[in-house]
Amino acid sequence: MAPKYNYKEYLQGHRSDPWNVLSIDLDAIASNYRYLDTNVPDESTLYAVLKSDAYGHGIKEVGTCLADQGCRHFAVETPQEGVLLRHACIQGEILIMNPIPDWMTELVVSYDLSPSVIHPSILEPLNKAAVDHGHICKVHLNLNVGLHRMGIAPSKITQVVHQLADCSHLEFTGLYGQPRDPDSIPVAFDMLISVRDKLIKDGLEPQQVHFANSITYLTHPETAELGLRIGILLYGILPPEQAKKIDDYEQFKPAMKLTSKIVQIRHLNKGSLIGYRTRTRTKRDSVIATIPIGYAHGLDRRMAKEGLVLIQGRPAPYIGPISMNAATVDVTDIPDPQIGMPVIVVGKADRFMLNLNRQARQAGTIAADLMTRFGTGVDRDFKYRMNQQSISTKIELKDKIIACIYTVRNEEELPHQLTVQDIIDFLLKNMIPYGDDQDTYHSAISHALALHQSGGFLIITQLGSELTGVLVCVRTNTSGFIPENIAVYICSHKEYREKGIAKKMVELALETCKGPMKLHADFENPAIRLYENLGFTQNYIEMRHPNGG
């Protein structure tokens, strides 16, 4: 007898926890980004901070979601996180906020990451790696404006910029500082502006200057005249300083929800002890539910003191200590609690909201601490209404460019936010001088994606969310005298020619189609040599007459 459930994902380690789920609402993150992006000055660069696995939300998934929204500047903590984003086809600037050791310079340069510099000793190794790879490495200088954690002293910044300018393959891209707390923001901001102005006077102007983090943006919005690095607000959570005053802003939507299930129910007499080494006794005859989640999953043991969960939309308090893999809650006031009943540990149900900041305060910590713990300890489930079902593969083009290539068989499978008209516009712009008119493109694409046409498809390549290549293949439903498949259009973006896009698309098309394929190419088209190298031959001259019948 076949098993009732598919255990493949669980056995392969893709889902390790049968009870607990960390739900990530990528649509909320997209909404938060759009609000921020539309409320900062056009000339200000907005860096989306994705450090620590996007605050526990999943760096690849969040990065892809934000790229879909048009984000082109990202900030991470380590080169490893930057490489993960590149492998997820993120093509914008990726700022590494932590310093790097000498032996990581080649990795940073080869993946086109922008390192932060806190000491000039890293400049020579960076430049050598950039020379070896024939790349220009974008460098940001971290200025110490009062945080006294990392950064270059203002008195030494001019000297470091001169050393940077002497490096042939390094580019002075950014200057930034980090304020210590809301009270120190004005002084820190003035210090950064003063250093910038001095550099400009000396002819050493950086391309951009960025300063505001989430709390700075909320309390001193005037600092947004420079660039911003926004982290916790992206995930719909207020910074701890602001959260002491209000629980949330309507503009920002929390993206994280943590749920578990009841696995045990016990009826205990008044005066019972629950859990390891406890001294607290039940104050009444009680119904106690056990949930299989504990500090190994990210809960803070201090949450048990005054913390709550939600069951059937009603609050239920923790009772007894939180252990490594289990916690107990008092469900005496919950109507008819049952084994298997869902439990909200973080998130909203009906009129109740278990706000992360409030829970963090009860635990004597901050929301970012809890978020990163949950992201490490519990399986994540992502909600994204723009998710598509097309087959996607990462490919490496020339110059170590990482792109995504999609096989699309119907219009519903088009990649995020891409429409048929977008593809037509792309062909109109990039097929010159060998192109057709809009109606002809539309007809070919519609034929390739028609549900009744078995076998037609598009091959699409993207860098981030930018369309960079299109192949349109239609099915003829013939065999022998006319090949079953015709690659009607093969087009790569003008700015990305000679990167291998067309070759990758044709190779995938040959793997995808059933039966032989022919293609149409103008006699003067230089791509003919590529097609010949891929095995296409010129057996016939195709001649057409515009009229008939």
Order of alpha helices (4+ residues) and beta strands (2+ residues): alpha-beta-alpha-beta-alpha-alpha-beta-alpha-beta-alpha-beta-alpha-beta-alpha-beta-alpha-beta-alpha-beta-alpha-beta-beta-beta-beta-beta-beta-beta-beta-alpha-alpha-beta-beta-beta-alpha-alpha-beta-beta-beta-alpha-beta-alpha
